[in-house]
């Protein structure tokens, strides 16, 4: 499986290249696919790392001084 951060960086670079070239052939469908792919990567990351992040936040809250 490819690293999601590498995929996201590649998508951003592709989008920047498309905008920089000012191609008139870029359509809403292409941008829609790009947004959909980015959303899929984000959803995958949240699903994969969600439990670990919740545990990390719990550790941070427990380590904070004061009333909890």
C-alpha positions as CSV (number, residue, x, y, z in Angstrom):
1,X,0.0,0.0,0.0
2,X,1.3,3.4,-0.9
3,X,2.0,6.0,1.8
4,X,-1.1,8.3,2.0
5,X,1.0,11.4,2.6
6,X,3.0,10.7,-0.6
7,X,-0.2,10.2,-2.5
8,X,-1.6,13.5,-1.2
9,X,1.7,15.3,-2.0
10,X,1.6,13.9,-5.5
11,X,-2.0,15.1,-6.0
12,X,-1.2,18.6,-4.7
13,X,1.8,18.8,-7.1
14,X,-0.4,17.6,-10.0
15,X,-3.0,20.2,-9.2
16,X,-0.4,23.0,-9.0
17,X,1.1,21.9,-12.4
18,X,-2.4,22.0,-13.9
19,X,-3.1,25.4,-12.6
20,X,0.4,26.7,-13.6
21,X,0.0,25.6,-17.2
22,X,-3.4,27.3,-17.4
23,X,-4.8,24.6,-19.6
24,X,-8.3,25.2,-20.7
25,X,-8.9,21.5,-21.0
26,X,-9.1,21.1,-17.2
27,X,-12.7,20.4,-16.4
28,X,-14.9,20.2,-13.3
29,X,-14.9,16.5,-13.6
30,X,-11.1,16.3,-13.1
31,X,-11.2,18.6,-10.1
32,X,-14.1,16.6,-8.7
33,X,-12.1,13.4,-9.0
34,X,-9.1,15.1,-7.4
35,X,-11.3,16.2,-4.4
36,X,-12.8,12.8,-4.2
37,X,-9.4,11.1,-4.1
38,X,-8.2,13.5,-1.4
39,X,-11.3,12.9,0.6
40,X,-10.8,9.1,0.3
41,X,-7.2,9.5,1.6
42,X,-8.4,11.6,4.5
43,X,-11.1,9.1,5.4
44,X,-8.6,6.2,5.2
45,X,-6.2,8.0,7.5
46,X,-8.8,8.8,10.0
47,X,-10.1,5.2,10.0
48,X,-6.6,3.8,10.3
49,X,-5.2,6.2,12.9
50,X,-8.4,7.2,14.7
51,X,-7.9,4.8,17.6
52,X,-4.3,5.7,18.0
53,X,-5.1,9.4,18.0
54,X,-7.8,8.9,20.6
55,X,-5.4,7.1,22.9
56,X,-2.8,9.8,22.4
57,X,-5.2,12.6,23.3
58,X,-6.3,10.6,26.4
59,X,-2.6,10.4,27.5
60,X,-2.2,14.1,27.0
61,X,-5.3,14.9,29.0
62,X,-4.2,12.6,31.9
63,X,-0.7,14.2,31.9
64,X,-2.1,17.8,32.2
65,X,-2.1,19.2,35.7
66,X,-5.3,20.4,37.4
67,X,-8.8,19.1,37.8
68,X,-10.0,16.8,35.0
